[in-house]
Structures are given as structure tokens and as C-alpha cells.
């Protein structure tokens, strides 16, 4: 009989357990290590660089190299795609994640990656725009707010120059960006499609947008990029 697998295990045909067991041999002494994980093992879905590290130490290390883009998601219907977008934001190392609308959001798709991100809530799209446009110079300065929607006049993501300091705003699955969100955006962009459907999944669109930033600005020369 097949053993039940951990819900976060992405390898359905691999070993029944993920991660690593208790540390063998003398324990490392760095402040980043977590005594409980060293003693009991680290079964979290983290890259090898962070095995046995405390969550606080991982966040602190990520903070030293976060990218200059933000991601924002409207949350009016508790869309299940929100969690998946947060997971992609963690994978591409967004500066901050912004939830616009309802404070409670569907975390299931995030697979606990929201714990490693700075997640900020805004009551409205106006509040989000005011926050981004008002960021002080010591924090890097204002951030442009770009929404994704297939609207007349939207720039083509494939040919546009994505701003370095940018926030990608995504609407709910189905209706897309709310009317007010469209009004406060500094611009919108669309993703080229070639099939019969009028739109693609919101979380897929978010991943495409974030990766377009990575292709343009991320440093791929060192060991910061993890490829498995």
C-alpha cells in the first residue's frame, strides 16, 4: 500500500519523505541554524542552501538580495490563484507582495512560501498606488504600477521595456482588473496569445510577467539562481 505523501511534496514518484533527516555528526554552530531542525530533520520545501536554517535566518538572507519588482493581487472573491501567485513571487524573489481588498486570502496555493515573503495589505487600489508612488528615496524611490489586462492601448509585454522598479498588478480570475485598479495604474500590458481562448490563467500570467523581469534585470552569473 502506498504511503501517504506530504501535501507539499512536488515529487510524486520520489522517496516517501522529502528533505533531510537529523544532522549527522557534530552540529554546525552558525547563528542561522535551528536546533530543532538539526535534531529532528528538515522536511521543508526549501533549497539546499537553507537546510536546517531557521525561518528568520532564511528571510534575513533573502532580504539581502530581493529583486526590485513587486507583485500585487486584487482579492475580492478569495481567488485560489492568489496563493499560486505568491508562490511564484517567492520563486522569483519579489521585493514585496501586496494583497488588495479583503485581508483574508486563500493561502493554499502558496505552499507556506508566504512566510518567506513580505506580504502587505491595502484596502483599495488607490491605497496601493499611493504606497508605491510614495516610497522614499532611501528605499529606492517610487515604483511604477503596471496592470495586466487585454485592454485597448495595453503595451505588448514581449516588446516593451519593463521598468526596473515596477509592481505588477493582477486582477481576479475571470473579471480581471477592477475598473478602479485600471484607473490608478500607470499603464497596462498584455501577453500575446495564439490559440482560441481569450485569456490565460491569472497565476500563469503572473509567472510570465515576473520572469520577463528576471530575463531583463536579474544577475544570473553567480550562484544566486537555483535551477535544481
Beta strands, then each sheet from edge to edge (+ up, - down):
strand 1: 69-75
strand 2: 97-101
strand 3: 119-122
strand 4: 144-148
strand 5: 155-156
strand 6: 166-170
strand 7: 187-190
sheet 1: 3+ 2+ 1+ 6+ 4+ 7+ 5+
end
